[in-house]
Amino acid sequence: MNVKIADSWKNKLSQEFDKPYFLELVEFVKKEYQQHTVYPPGKEIFNAFDHCSFEDTRVVIIGQDPYHGLGQANGLCFSVRDGIRKPPSLVNIFKEINAETGKPIPDSGNLERWAEQGVLLLNATLTVRANTAGSHQNKGWEEFTDAVIKTVSEEKDGVVFLLWGSYAQNKGSIIDENKHCVLKSAHPSPFAAHRGFFGNEHFNKTNEYLQAKGKRVINW
């Protein structure tokens, strides 16, 4: 089937789009958008891919669900639209960047600028019903995003994967750690950040690795 996703990813993932699980997923998602309020807006479901081509991908951050509050989700994990209050996990991410690099905490929580530098901000589930966390889990998205991770792991070299929390670490178990840099820590949520996210130095470590590989570093 014809999926509106950036061409660089369409070429890599085309075999997924005709599999039974994906066709069932599309039908489920269409009905959800017709019958309920669903985030992100339909045209932004594949935003992570539209802002970060396969060729440019140098870093992958794995999240779980899109934000389910009004106007928050913009198709990039941990990111919110300009003008929307930063959720607690994102606040903690910016605190860690500030502690590591001295960069001031930005006014906006929109991470499109990271994506455009080659950071794939990938949620495991790409849609969610308003105010209902986890409502689109186990409908097929996880199989699709596993295929994305597997494709990056197999077809690229020297990518940095940031796996925060047990969910991301379990999902990242298919990554070839001999070819890539896999950094793991606690999740940045307020419930876990003090158990190892703060002080993980992941943002500095990412750039040190990229620099050692002769790749452009990320301006966090």
C-alpha positions, -999 to +999 in steps of 0.1 A: +000+000+000+011+036-005+022+051+028+030+088+031+064+086+046+097+102+035+111+085+004+144+075+020+125+054+045+098+042+021+126+025+001+139+008+032+106-002+047+084-009+017+082-046+024+065-038+058+036-019+042+020-049+025+023-073+055-010-084+071-002-068+105+004-034+088-028-035+068-047-043+100-029-015+118-039+010+091-076+000+094-075+003+131-058+037+130-082+051+104-112+041+125-097+056+156-091+090+138-127+088+126-143+080+159-120+096+185-095+124+190-061+109+183-026+123+185-005+134+168-025+149+139-027+124+110-002+143+088+024+141+116+023+104+123+056+099+104+071+132+114+102+115+129+110+101+095+101+132+075+125+153+095+154+128+097+162+108+065+176+072+067+209+085+052+213+112+078+204+091+109+233+092+133+215+089+166+183+071+176+163+078+207+135+054+215+104+065+233+072+046+241+039+065+234+031+099+219+019+124+245-018+122+248-026+157+260-042+185+239-017+199+214+014+181+228+024+154+204+042+163+171+053+129+159+088+130+176+094+112+209+098+134+240+091+165+218+062+190+220+050+218+198+063+253+201+043+271+228+034+240+247+045+235+283+074+211+285+064+177+300+085+166+331+106+140+312+116+166+286+124+191+314+148+165+329+164+159+295+172+196+292+185+197+328+209+169+320+221+186+288+226+218+308+246+199+334+268+182+308+273+210+283+264+242+301+238+250+273+209+270+286+175+253+288+156+263+257+122+280+258+107+255+233+103+218+238+101+212+200+129+188+191+126+191+153+160+208+154+175+176+167+157+155+140+171+177+113+206+171+125+202+133+122+185+123+155+157+098+148+132+104+176+112+072+174+083+063+196+075+025+197+038+034+191+032+062+167-004+072+177-025+074+208-061+082+217-065+115+236-061+113+273-057+075+272-020+064+276-011+031+259-044+030+239-027+021+206-002-004+220-002-040+207-020-030+175+010-034+152+030-002+156+056-021+177+062-045+149+067-017+125+091+002+147+110-030+155+115-032+117+128+004+117+153-003+144+164-036+128+169-018+094+191+009+110+211-017+129+217-039+099+222-014+072+241+014+089+273+015+110+283+037+140+249+049+150+243+059+187+212+044+203+200+061+235+179+037+255+163+052+286+144+029+308+136-008+307+110-004+279+135+012+255+162-013+265+140-043+258+130-029+225+167-022+217+177-057+223+178-064+185+205-038+180+239-051+170+261-037+197+293-047+178+285-022+151+269+006+171+272+026+203+243+016+227+240+039+257+216+028+285+203+045+316+172+051+337+143+069+321+142+107+324+107+107+340+105+123+375+100+088+389+133+074+376+156+102+366+174+103+400+181+065+396+207+070+369+194+093+342+209+124+358+246+122+354+245+096+326+266+119+303+248+105+273+248+137+253+286+142+257+292+105+251+272+106+219+292+135+205+325+119+216+316+087+197+304+106+166+335+127+166+357+096+169+338+081+139+344+113+118+307+122+119+292+156+127+283+161+163+248+170+175+241+206+187+219+196+216 
